[in-house]
Amino acid sequence: MDLSTFWNILSDITVDSIHQTKHFRERTRSRFGDEFTKEVYNFIFDHTPVAIVQQDEQKFKVLYSYSNDYDLTVVFGIKEGNPLKLSLVTCHKVESKRRLRIDE
């Protein structure tokens, strides 16, 4: 799948088309607590990504501006089928200066 196709899918995503992997659930809980998954969904549905990186044919890293200092990175995997599903692989926060290339 190419980046353009992924963007179109991400733009029309619904809650029913998202699958949480075990890795995503465990890592999100250990990094941020049980309630953070709701915040991830909020970013997916209510915020525009600031960057999308294709990691391989079926995996995309999506960055959302989280705060002045951090971006929220969400990694999606594509699960082919009818209907197509997006798997939440993992998420974490990264310093936004990495994306913005701000020198200290």
Helices and strands as residue ranges (DSSP letters): H 3-11, G 15-17, E 18-20, H 22-32, H 36-46, E 51-56, E 59-65, E 70-79, E 85-95, H 96-100
